[in-house]
């Protein structure tokens, strides 16, 4: 059962209550997670995303807090994804693709709504244009 209250989402799963204070996760966090999976280090991830290494560290900490799940194994001078983390990467990639598809669909629809007005002083171009659009 899901109860949607202001500023929080309450989900009851098998008699267990899960409360997500902010059920929305920003795309930049999802991008950071996917990039970390691809590049494997904070430095390479930061370079790919065009941000600083501390920004990547904060983003990955933030997504782990938002998910309220253990997605990273932290060791001395090494961090890697847990199995839950690998699953989170797969789901993040799906969300990013869905978001991109959404944007493309809206842009394509918007282009179908555009109108072009053509004016001419000479009748010839308008006669040709009318015959071309009537087909």
DSSP file (Angstrom, degrees, kcal/mol; ACC not computed):
  #  RESIDUE AA STRUCTURE BP1 BP2  ACC     N-H-->O    O-->H-N    N-H-->O    O-->H-N    TCO  KAPPA ALPHA  PHI   PSI    X-CA   Y-CA   Z-CA
    1    1 A X              0   0    0      0, 0.0    11,-2.9     0, 0.0     2,-0.4   0.000 360.0 360.0 360.0 139.3    0.0    0.0    0.0
    2    2 A X  E     -A   11   0A   0      9,-0.2     2,-0.5     2,-0.0     9,-0.2  -0.970 360.0-169.5-119.7 130.1    1.3    3.5   -0.8
    3    3 A X  E     -A   10   0A   0      7,-3.0     7,-2.3    -2,-0.4     2,-0.8  -0.979  11.5-152.4-118.7 119.2    0.2    6.6    1.0
    4    4 A X  E     +A    9   0A   0     -2,-0.5     2,-0.3     5,-0.2     5,-0.2  -0.823  22.4 171.9 -97.1 109.0    1.2    9.9   -0.6
    5    5 A X  E >   -A    8   0A   0      3,-1.6     3,-1.8    -2,-0.8     2,-0.0  -0.758  46.6 -75.3-110.2 159.7    1.6   12.6    2.0
    6    6 A X  T 3  S-     0   0    0     -2,-0.3    -1,-0.1     1,-0.3     3,-0.0  -0.328 114.0  -4.1 -57.8 130.0    3.0   16.1    1.5
    7    7 A X  T 3  S+     0   0    0      1,-0.0     2,-0.3    -2,-0.0    -1,-0.3   0.515 126.9  64.3  65.9   9.0    6.8   16.0    1.3
    8    8 A X  E <   -A    5   0A   0     -3,-1.8    -3,-1.6    14,-0.1     2,-0.5  -0.987  65.4-142.3-156.9 153.2    7.1   12.3    1.9
    9    9 A X  E     -AB   4  20A   0     11,-2.2    11,-2.4    -2,-0.3     2,-0.5  -0.967  16.4-162.2-115.1 125.1    6.1    9.0    0.5
   10   10 A X  E     -AB   3  19A   0     -7,-2.3    -7,-3.0    -2,-0.5     2,-0.4  -0.941   9.3-176.7-111.7 123.5    5.1    6.3    2.9
   11   11 A X  E     -AB   2  18A   0      7,-2.7     7,-2.9    -2,-0.5     2,-0.6  -0.973  14.4-154.0-122.2 131.1    5.1    2.7    1.5
   12   12 A X  E     + B   0  17A   0    -11,-2.9     2,-0.5    -2,-0.4     5,-0.2  -0.922  17.6 177.3-105.2 116.5    4.0   -0.3    3.5
   13   13 A X  E >   - B   0  16A   0      3,-2.9     3,-1.9    -2,-0.6    -2,-0.0  -0.970  69.8 -25.2-123.4 115.6    5.7   -3.5    2.3
   14   14 A X  T 3  S-     0   0    0     -2,-0.5    -1,-0.2     1,-0.3     3,-0.1   0.918 126.3 -48.6  47.7  54.5    4.9   -6.7    4.1
   15   15 A X  T 3  S+     0   0    0      1,-0.2     2,-0.5    -3,-0.1    -1,-0.3   0.543 116.5 117.1  67.7   8.6    4.0   -4.9    7.3
   16   16 A X  E <   -B   13   0A   0     -3,-1.9    -3,-2.9     2,-0.0     2,-0.5  -0.920  58.7-140.4-110.5 131.1    7.1   -2.8    7.2
   17   17 A X  E     -B   12   0A   0     -2,-0.5     2,-0.5    -5,-0.2    -5,-0.2  -0.777  16.1-171.9 -94.4 128.1    6.9    0.9    6.8
   18   18 A X  E     -B   11   0A   0     -7,-2.9    -7,-2.7    -2,-0.5     2,-0.5  -0.982   3.8-165.9-118.2 125.8    9.4    2.6    4.6
   19   19 A X  E     -B   10   0A   0     -2,-0.5     2,-0.6    -9,-0.2    -9,-0.2  -0.954   5.5-168.4-115.8 123.1    9.4    6.4    4.6
   20   20 A X  E     -B    9   0A   0    -11,-2.4   -11,-2.2    -2,-0.5     3,-0.5  -0.937   7.2-161.4-108.8 112.1   11.2    8.3    1.8
   21   21 A X  S    S+     0   0    0     -2,-0.6     2,-0.4     1,-0.3    -1,-0.2   0.878  89.1  16.1 -62.1 -38.4   11.5   12.0    2.8
   22   22 A X        -     0   0    0     44,-0.1    -1,-0.3    -3,-0.1   -14,-0.1  -0.817  68.5-174.0-136.1  94.6   12.2   13.0   -0.8
   23   23 A X        +     0   0    0     -3,-0.5     2,-0.4    -2,-0.4    -1,-0.1   0.548  60.7  91.6 -70.9  -4.5   11.3   10.3   -3.2
   24   24 A X        -     0   0    0      0, 0.0     2,-0.5     0, 0.0    -2,-0.0  -0.748  58.4-163.3 -93.2 136.6   12.7   12.2   -6.2
   25   25 A X        -     0   0    0     -2,-0.4     5,-0.1    42,-0.0    -2,-0.0  -0.982  24.0-119.7-119.0 126.7   16.3   11.7   -7.2
   26   26 A X    >>  -     0   0    0     -2,-0.5     4,-1.5     1,-0.1     3,-0.8  -0.259  17.1-123.0 -64.7 148.0   17.9   14.3   -9.4
   27   27 A X  H 3> S+     0   0    0      1,-0.2     4,-2.9     2,-0.2     5,-0.2   0.834 109.3  62.7 -60.3 -34.5   19.2   13.2  -12.8
   28   28 A X  H 3> S+     0   0    0      1,-0.2     4,-1.9     2,-0.2    -1,-0.2   0.835 102.6  51.0 -65.0 -29.2   22.7   14.5  -12.1
   29   29 A X  H <> S+     0   0    0     -3,-0.8     4,-2.1     2,-0.2    -1,-0.2   0.904 110.9  47.9 -69.7 -41.7   23.0   11.9   -9.2
   30   30 A X  H  X S+     0   0    0     -4,-1.5     4,-2.4     2,-0.2    -2,-0.2   0.907 111.6  50.5 -64.1 -41.4   21.9    9.2  -11.6
   31   31 A X  H  X S+     0   0    0     -4,-2.9     4,-2.6     1,-0.2    -1,-0.2   0.899 109.4  51.1 -63.0 -40.5   24.4   10.3  -14.2
   32   32 A X  H  X S+     0   0    0     -4,-1.9     4,-2.4    -5,-0.2    -1,-0.2   0.900 110.5  49.0 -63.8 -40.9   27.2   10.3  -11.5
   33   33 A X  H  X S+     0   0    0     -4,-2.1     4,-2.0     2,-0.2    -2,-0.2   0.929 113.5  45.4 -64.9 -45.8   26.3    6.8  -10.5
   34   34 A X  H  X S+     0   0    0     -4,-2.4     4,-1.8     1,-0.2    -2,-0.2   0.904 114.1  49.4 -64.6 -41.6   26.3    5.5  -14.0
   35   35 A X  H  X S+     0   0    0     -4,-2.6     4,-3.0     2,-0.2     5,-0.4   0.891 108.2  53.3 -66.0 -39.2   29.5    7.3  -14.8
   36   36 A X  H  X S+     0   0    0     -4,-2.4     4,-2.9     1,-0.2    -1,-0.2   0.909 108.2  50.9 -62.0 -40.6   31.2    5.9  -11.7
   37   37 A X  H  < S+     0   0    0     -4,-2.0    -1,-0.2     1,-0.2    -2,-0.2   0.901 115.0  43.5 -61.6 -40.0   30.2    2.4  -12.8
   38   38 A X  H  < S+     0   0    0     -4,-1.8    -2,-0.2    -5,-0.1    -1,-0.2   0.910 126.0  29.3 -72.5 -43.1   31.7    3.0  -16.2
   39   39 A X  H  < S-     0   0    0     -4,-3.0    -3,-0.2    -5,-0.1    -2,-0.2   0.726  86.8-148.5 -97.4 -24.3   34.9    4.7  -15.1
   40   40 A X     <  +     0   0    0     -4,-2.9     2,-0.3    -5,-0.4    39,-0.3   0.250  65.5  71.5  81.8 -14.2   35.5    3.1  -11.7
   41   41 A X  S  > S-     0   0    0      1,-0.1     4,-2.1    37,-0.1     5,-0.2  -0.942  77.5-125.5-133.8 157.5   37.2    6.1   -9.9
   42   42 A X  H  > S+     0   0    0     -2,-0.3     4,-3.0     2,-0.2     5,-0.2   0.910 110.6  52.8 -64.0 -41.7   36.2    9.4   -8.6
   43   43 A X  H  > S+     0   0    0      1,-0.2     4,-2.3     2,-0.2    -1,-0.2   0.932 112.5  42.1 -63.3 -47.1   38.8   11.2  -10.6
   44   44 A X  H  > S+     0   0    0      2,-0.2     4,-2.4     1,-0.2    -1,-0.2   0.877 115.4  51.1 -68.5 -36.7   37.8    9.7  -14.0
   45   45 A X  H  X S+     0   0    0     -4,-2.1     4,-2.4     2,-0.2    -2,-0.2   0.930 111.1  48.0 -63.6 -45.6   34.2   10.1  -13.2
   46   46 A X  H  X>S+     0   0    0     -4,-3.0     5,-2.1     1,-0.2     4,-1.3   0.904 111.3  50.8 -62.1 -42.1   34.7   13.8  -12.3
   47   47 A X  H  <5S+     0   0    0     -4,-2.3     3,-0.3    -5,-0.2    -1,-0.2   0.922 111.6  47.7 -62.1 -44.3   36.7   14.3  -15.5
   48   48 A X  H  <5S+     0   0    0     -4,-2.4    -2,-0.2     1,-0.2    -1,-0.2   0.905 116.3  42.9 -62.8 -42.1   34.0   12.7  -17.6
   49   49 A X  H  <5S-     0   0    0     -4,-2.4    -1,-0.2    -5,-0.2    -2,-0.2   0.611 108.6-123.1 -82.0 -12.0   31.2   14.8  -15.9
   50   50 A X  T  <5S+     0   0    0     -4,-1.3     2,-0.2     1,-0.3    -3,-0.2   0.832  74.2 108.0  73.7  32.4   33.3   18.0  -16.0
   51   51 A X  S   <S-     0   0    0     -5,-2.1    -1,-0.3    -6,-0.2     2,-0.1  -0.727  73.8 -84.5-128.5 179.3   33.1   18.6  -12.2
   52   52 A X     >  -     0   0    0     -2,-0.2     4,-1.6     1,-0.1     3,-0.2  -0.447  35.6-113.8 -84.8 161.9   35.5   18.3   -9.3
   53   53 A X  H  > S+     0   0    0      1,-0.2     4,-2.5     2,-0.2     5,-0.2   0.898 116.9  54.4 -62.9 -41.4   36.3   15.1   -7.5
   54   54 A X  H  > S+     0   0    0      1,-0.2     4,-2.5     2,-0.2    -1,-0.2   0.856 104.9  55.6 -61.0 -31.7   34.6   16.4   -4.2
   55   55 A X  H  > S+     0   0    0      2,-0.2     4,-2.3     1,-0.2    -1,-0.2   0.899 108.6  46.9 -65.6 -39.6   31.4   17.1   -6.2
   56   56 A X  H  X S+     0   0    0     -4,-1.6     4,-2.7     2,-0.2     5,-0.2   0.923 111.0  52.1 -66.2 -43.7   31.4   13.4   -7.4
   57   57 A X  H  X S+     0   0    0     -4,-2.5     4,-2.1     1,-0.2    -2,-0.2   0.930 112.2  45.5 -57.7 -46.5   32.0   12.2   -3.8
   58   58 A X  H  X S+     0   0    0     -4,-2.5     4,-2.7     1,-0.2    -1,-0.2   0.900 111.8  52.3 -64.4 -40.7   29.1   14.3   -2.5
   59   59 A X  H  X S+     0   0    0     -4,-2.3     4,-2.3     1,-0.2    -2,-0.2   0.921 111.2  46.1 -62.7 -43.5   26.8   13.2   -5.4
   60   60 A X  H  X S+     0   0    0     -4,-2.7     4,-1.7     2,-0.2    -1,-0.2   0.867 113.5  49.0 -69.9 -35.2   27.5    9.5   -4.7
   61   61 A X  H  X S+     0   0    0     -4,-2.1     4,-2.2    -5,-0.2    -1,-0.2   0.907 111.2  51.4 -65.3 -40.8   27.0   10.0   -1.0
   62   62 A X  H  X S+     0   0    0     -4,-2.7     4,-2.7     1,-0.2    -2,-0.2   0.893 109.2  48.4 -65.2 -41.1   23.8   11.8   -1.7
   63   63 A X  H  X S+     0   0    0     -4,-2.3     4,-2.3     2,-0.2    -1,-0.2   0.880 110.5  51.9 -69.5 -35.0   22.4    9.1   -3.9
   64   64 A X  H  X>S+     0   0    0     -4,-1.7     5,-1.3     2,-0.2     4,-1.2   0.906 112.9  45.4 -65.7 -39.6   23.3    6.4   -1.3
   65   65 A X  H  <5S+     0   0    0     -4,-2.2    -2,-0.2     2,-0.2    -1,-0.2   0.908 112.2  51.3 -67.2 -41.9   21.4    8.4    1.3
   66   66 A X  H  <5S+     0   0    0     -4,-2.7    -2,-0.2     1,-0.2    -1,-0.2   0.881 114.6  42.7 -64.1 -38.1   18.5    9.1   -1.0
   67   67 A X  H  <5S-     0   0    0     -4,-2.3    -1,-0.2    -5,-0.2    -2,-0.2   0.710  96.3-144.7 -79.2 -19.6   18.2    5.3   -1.7
   68   68 A X  T  <5 +     0   0    0     -4,-1.2     2,-0.3     1,-0.2    -3,-0.2   0.926  60.9 115.6  51.9  47.7   18.7    4.4    1.9
   69   69 A X  S   <S-     0   0    0     -5,-1.3     2,-1.1    16,-0.0    -1,-0.2  -0.973  77.5-108.6-143.0 154.2   20.6    1.4    0.7
   70   70 A X        +     0   0    0     -2,-0.3    14,-0.3     1,-0.2    15,-0.3  -0.735  51.0 152.4 -85.7  99.6   24.2    0.1    0.9
   71   71 A X        +     0   0    0     -2,-1.1    11,-1.9    13,-0.2     2,-0.4   0.522  52.8  58.9-109.4  -7.2   25.4    0.5   -2.7
   72   72 A X  E     -C   81   0B   0      9,-0.3     2,-0.6    -3,-0.1     9,-0.2  -0.966  61.6-149.5-126.0 141.0   29.1    1.0   -2.1
   73   73 A X  E     -C   80   0B   0      7,-3.4     7,-2.2    -2,-0.4     2,-0.5  -0.943  23.8-157.5 -99.8 119.3   31.9   -1.1   -0.6
   74   74 A X  E     +C   79   0B   0     -2,-0.6     2,-0.2     5,-0.2     5,-0.2  -0.870  20.7 161.1-104.7 127.3   34.4    1.3    0.9
   75   75 A X  E >   -C   78   0B   0      3,-3.5     3,-1.6    -2,-0.5     2,-0.5  -0.752  54.4 -59.2-129.1 178.6   37.9    0.1    1.5
   76   76 A X  T 3  S-     0   0    0      1,-0.3     3,-0.1    -2,-0.2    -2,-0.0  -0.488 121.8 -16.4 -64.9 118.7   41.3    1.8    2.0
   77   77 A X  T 3  S+     0   0    0     -2,-0.5     2,-0.3     1,-0.1    -1,-0.3   0.702 127.1  86.5  59.8  23.0   41.9    3.9   -1.1
   78   78 A X  E <   -C   75   0B   0     -3,-1.6    -3,-3.5     2,-0.0     2,-0.4  -0.987  48.2-177.9-152.6 140.4   39.2    2.0   -3.0
   79   79 A X  E     +C   74   0B   0     -2,-0.3     2,-0.3   -39,-0.3    -5,-0.2  -0.998  13.2 170.7-136.4 137.6   35.4    2.1   -3.5
   80   80 A X  E     -C   73   0B   0     -7,-2.2    -7,-3.4    -2,-0.4     2,-0.3  -0.920  35.0 -94.4-141.3 166.3   33.3   -0.3   -5.5
   81   81 A X  E     -C   72   0B   0     -2,-0.3    -9,-0.3    -9,-0.2     2,-0.1  -0.608  30.1-140.8 -84.3 140.3   29.7   -1.1   -6.1
   82   82 A X     >  -     0   0    0    -11,-1.9     4,-2.4    -2,-0.3     5,-0.2  -0.299  39.2 -94.2 -80.3 177.9   27.9   -3.8   -4.1
   83   83 A X  H  > S+     0   0    0      1,-0.2     4,-2.1     2,-0.2     5,-0.2   0.895 132.5  51.5 -61.5 -38.3   25.4   -6.0   -5.9
   84   84 A X  H  > S+     0   0    0    -14,-0.3     4,-2.5     1,-0.2    -1,-0.2   0.890 108.4  52.2 -63.2 -38.5   22.7   -3.6   -4.8
   85   85 A X  H  > S+     0   0    0    -15,-0.3     4,-2.1     2,-0.2    -2,-0.2   0.893 107.4  50.8 -63.8 -41.1   24.8   -0.8   -6.3
   86   86 A X  H  X S+     0   0    0     -4,-2.4     4,-1.9     2,-0.2    -1,-0.2   0.894 111.5  48.2 -64.2 -39.3   25.1   -2.7   -9.6
   87   87 A X  H  X S+     0   0    0     -4,-2.1     4,-2.3     1,-0.2    -2,-0.2   0.907 109.2  53.5 -65.1 -41.1   21.3   -3.1   -9.7
   88   88 A X  H  X S+     0   0    0     -4,-2.5     4,-2.4     1,-0.2    -2,-0.2   0.872 106.9  52.7 -61.5 -37.1   20.9    0.7   -8.9
   89   89 A X  H  X S+     0   0    0     -4,-2.1     4,-2.5     2,-0.2    -1,-0.2   0.928 108.5  49.7 -64.1 -45.2   23.2    1.5  -11.9
   90   90 A X  H  X S+     0   0    0     -4,-1.9     4,-1.8     1,-0.2    -2,-0.2   0.919 114.2  44.6 -59.5 -44.7   21.0   -0.6  -14.2
   91   91 A X  H  X S+     0   0    0     -4,-2.3     4,-2.2     2,-0.2    -1,-0.2   0.870 111.4  53.4 -69.7 -36.3   17.8    1.1  -13.0
   92   92 A X  H  X S+     0   0    0     -4,-2.4     4,-2.5     2,-0.2    -2,-0.2   0.908 107.5  51.8 -63.3 -41.4   19.5    4.5  -13.1
   93   93 A X  H  X S+     0   0    0     -4,-2.5     4,-2.3     1,-0.2    -2,-0.2   0.904 108.6  51.0 -62.6 -41.1   20.4    3.9  -16.8
   94   94 A X  H  X S+     0   0    0     -4,-1.8     4,-2.6     1,-0.2    -1,-0.2   0.921 110.6  48.9 -60.9 -44.0   16.8    2.9  -17.6
   95   95 A X  H  X S+     0   0    0     -4,-2.2     4,-2.6     1,-0.2    -2,-0.2   0.905 110.7  50.1 -63.7 -41.2   15.6    6.1  -16.0
   96   96 A X  H  X S+     0   0    0     -4,-2.5     4,-2.2     2,-0.2    -1,-0.2   0.903 112.0  47.7 -64.7 -40.3   18.1    8.3  -17.9
   97   97 A X  H  X S+     0   0    0     -4,-2.3     4,-2.7     2,-0.2    -2,-0.2   0.911 112.0  50.0 -65.4 -41.9   17.1    6.6  -21.2
   98   98 A X  H  X S+     0   0    0     -4,-2.6     4,-2.3     1,-0.2    -2,-0.2   0.909 110.7  49.7 -62.5 -42.1   13.4    7.1  -20.4
   99   99 A X  H  X S+     0   0    0     -4,-2.6     4,-2.1     2,-0.2    -1,-0.2   0.908 111.5  48.3 -63.2 -42.2   14.0   10.8  -19.6
  100  100 A X  H  X S+     0   0    0     -4,-2.2     4,-2.4     2,-0.2    -2,-0.2   0.914 111.4  50.0 -65.3 -42.2   15.9   11.3  -22.8
  101  101 A X  H  X S+     0   0    0     -4,-2.7     4,-2.6     1,-0.2    -2,-0.2   0.891 108.8  53.6 -62.5 -39.1   13.1    9.6  -24.8
  102  102 A X  H  X S+     0   0    0     -4,-2.3     4,-2.4     2,-0.2    -2,-0.2   0.934 109.1  47.9 -59.8 -47.7   10.6   11.8  -23.1
  103  103 A X  H  X S+     0   0    0     -4,-2.1     4,-2.5     1,-0.2    -2,-0.2   0.923 112.6  48.4 -60.7 -45.4   12.5   14.9  -24.1
  104  104 A X  H  X S+     0   0    0     -4,-2.4     4,-2.7     1,-0.2    -1,-0.2   0.906 110.9  50.8 -63.2 -42.1   12.8   13.8  -27.7
  105  105 A X  H  X S+     0   0    0     -4,-2.6     4,-2.5     2,-0.2    -1,-0.2   0.914 111.7  46.9 -62.8 -43.0    9.1   12.9  -27.9
  106  106 A X  H  X S+     0   0    0     -4,-2.4     4,-2.6     2,-0.2    -2,-0.2   0.920 113.5  48.4 -66.1 -42.5    8.0   16.3  -26.6
  107  107 A X  H  X S+     0   0    0     -4,-2.5     4,-2.0     2,-0.2    -2,-0.2   0.910 112.2  49.1 -63.5 -42.1   10.4   18.1  -29.0
  108  108 A X  H  X S+     0   0    0     -4,-2.7     4,-1.4     2,-0.2    -2,-0.2   0.918 111.9  48.4 -63.3 -43.3    9.2   16.0  -31.9
  109  109 A X  H  X S+     0   0    0     -4,-2.5     4,-0.8     1,-0.2     3,-0.4   0.916 109.2  53.7 -61.9 -42.7    5.5   16.7  -31.0
  110  110 A X  H >< S+     0   0    0     -4,-2.6     3,-0.8     1,-0.2     4,-0.5   0.883 105.3  54.2 -59.8 -38.7    6.3   20.4  -30.7
  111  111 A X  H >< S+     0   0    0     -4,-2.0     3,-0.7     1,-0.2    -1,-0.2   0.824 103.5  55.6 -66.7 -30.3    7.8   20.4  -34.2
  112  112 A X  H 3< S+     0   0    0     -4,-1.4    -1,-0.2    -3,-0.4    -2,-0.2   0.705 104.1  56.1 -73.3 -17.4    4.6   18.9  -35.6
  113  113 A X  T << S+     0   0    0     -4,-0.8    -1,-0.2    -3,-0.8    -2,-0.2   0.551  84.7 107.0 -89.7  -7.9    2.7   21.9  -34.1
  114  114 A X    <   -     0   0    0     -3,-0.7     2,-0.4    -4,-0.5    -3,-0.0  -0.413  54.7-155.2 -74.0 145.9    4.8   24.5  -35.8
  115  115 A X        -     0   0    0     -2,-0.1     2,-0.5     2,-0.0    -2,-0.1  -0.957   2.2-152.6-121.3 141.1    3.3   26.5  -38.7
  116  116 A X        -     0   0    0     -2,-0.4     2,-0.5     2,-0.0    -2,-0.0  -0.957   8.1-155.2-113.4 128.0    5.2   28.2  -41.5
  117  117 A X        -     0   0    0     -2,-0.5     2,-0.5     2,-0.0    -2,-0.0  -0.893   9.8-170.5-104.9 130.3    3.7   31.2  -43.2
  118  118 A X        -     0   0    0     -2,-0.5     2,-0.4     2,-0.0    -2,-0.0  -0.975   3.0-175.4-122.5 131.2    4.8   32.0  -46.7
  119  119 A X        +     0   0    0     -2,-0.5     2,-0.3     6,-0.0    -2,-0.0  -0.930   3.4 176.7-124.8 149.7    3.9   35.2  -48.5
  120  120 A X        -     0   0    0     -2,-0.4    -2,-0.0     1,-0.1     6,-0.0  -0.994  30.3-150.9-151.7 144.3    4.5   36.2  -52.0
  121  121 A X  S    S+     0   0    0     -2,-0.3     2,-0.3     5,-0.0    -1,-0.1   0.785  87.9  68.0 -82.1 -30.3    3.7   39.1  -54.2
  122  122 A X  S  > S-     0   0    0      1,-0.1     4,-0.6     4,-0.0     3,-0.2  -0.715  79.3-139.9 -91.1 141.9    3.8   37.0  -57.3
  123  123 A X  H  > S+     0   0    0     -2,-0.3     4,-2.1     1,-0.2     5,-0.2   0.745  88.3  76.5 -73.8 -22.5    1.0   34.4  -57.7
  124  124 A X  H  > S+     0   0    0      1,-0.2     4,-2.3     2,-0.2     5,-0.2   0.928  93.2  46.3 -58.1 -53.1    3.3   31.7  -59.2
  125  125 A X  H  > S+     0   0    0      1,-0.2     4,-2.3    -3,-0.2    -1,-0.2   0.884 113.8  49.6 -59.7 -38.0    5.0   30.5  -55.9
  126  126 A X  H  X S+     0   0    0     -4,-0.6     4,-2.6     2,-0.2    -1,-0.2   0.868 109.1  51.9 -69.6 -35.6    1.7   30.4  -54.0
  127  127 A X  H  X S+     0   0    0     -4,-2.1     4,-2.1     2,-0.2    -2,-0.2   0.926 112.5  45.7 -64.7 -44.2    0.1   28.3  -56.8
  128  128 A X  H  X S+     0   0    0     -4,-2.3     4,-2.0    -5,-0.2    -2,-0.2   0.912 113.3  49.9 -63.8 -42.7    2.9   25.8  -56.7
  129  129 A X  H  X S+     0   0    0     -4,-2.3     4,-2.1    -5,-0.2    -2,-0.2   0.912 110.3  49.7 -64.1 -43.4    2.9   25.7  -52.9
  130  130 A X  H  X S+     0   0    0     -4,-2.6     4,-1.3     1,-0.2    -1,-0.2   0.901 111.7  48.5 -62.6 -41.1   -0.9   25.1  -52.8
  131  131 A X  H  < S+     0   0    0     -4,-2.1     4,-0.4     1,-0.2    -1,-0.2   0.860 111.6  50.3 -68.9 -33.0   -0.7   22.3  -55.3
  132  132 A X  H >< S+     0   0    0     -4,-2.0     3,-0.5     1,-0.2    -2,-0.2   0.867 113.3  44.7 -72.2 -36.0    2.2   20.7  -53.3
  133  133 A X  H 3< S+     0   0    0     -4,-2.1    -1,-0.2     1,-0.2    -2,-0.2   0.669 103.5  64.2 -83.4 -16.6    0.3   20.8  -50.0
  134  134 A X  T 3<        0   0    0     -4,-1.3    -1,-0.2     1,-0.2    -2,-0.2   0.595 360.0 360.0 -82.3  -9.7   -3.0   19.6  -51.4
  135  135 A X    <         0   0    0     -3,-0.5    -1,-0.2    -4,-0.4    -2,-0.1   0.479 360.0 360.0 -77.3 360.0   -1.5   16.2  -52.3
